[in-house]
Amino acid sequence: MAINPNLAVDLYNLLKAAKDNYPSVAYQYAQALQYVDGTERSLTYAFRRPDVLGGGTYGPVLQPWRDLRDALSDALGETRTNLLGVAEVLAMAVTTYQETDDAAAAAFKEVLARKGEPHPVLGIGS
């Protein structure tokens, strides 16, 4: 049975997505999450109000801000986790294919030797 000549390249592209693309995007979500979570430190200053205004030291806006910030933090964290999960599954698919198809594995190894092992590009746009 003849091997599809594009299969090795497809497997490499899956590996690149697993080891570079998805982790690189997940890193960007992690960076955004750090910035969002870092806003807690400055809340005591940003929302402090003079007693003459009434409504407590921080007023009525602090809790809605925290709720919004926490929801955004949850979404960023969950998306990061999901991206890393997809990367793991893609890498597993490549490994499984190599373990079950000797011809595809040999062709893939040739492509991998030519193109090199993919690695994440961290810090894009930072």
Salt bridges, closest charged atoms under 4 A:
GLU40 OE2 - ARG66 NH2 2.71
GLU40 OE1 - ARG69 NH1 2.80
ASP70 OD1 - ARG69 NH2 3.02
GLU117 OE2 - LYS19 NZ 2.59
